[in-house]
Amino acid sequence: MFKKINLSPFSIEPEKGLNIEIGKKLRDLRSEKKLTLKQLAERTNLSVSLILQIERAESAASISTLKKIATALNTELKEFFGEI
């Protein structure tokens, strides 16, 4: 059904790879803005736990969740998909 993406030493499904890339981008953007998880959670009305799960690729973010985060980070939604 899906092609596997090879990331040494693991081989993962494309959806997981996408979640990893989005999580990395979220963490990078949050760090650039010098925001803590708690500060971002307050700005988005999302839980710290959910944001952390997205950053760790433990949870897939919905488009509406990513839009809230992008708005709070004063960036565009497409930033999460720039390298993908």
C-alpha angles and dihedrals in degrees: 000000000000129000113238120239114222114224110166124278092006133056113211140182117261093248091057090049090052091050090050092052093047091048092051091048091049092051091047093049092046091050092048089055090046092233126152121223089254093053092050090047090053092049093049101034087234125126123262086233094058093048091049091049090052092049090051092045089240091124132033113234120226119232090250091053092049089048091054090049093046091051092049090050091048092238137112125267091239089067089079091058101038098111096032 
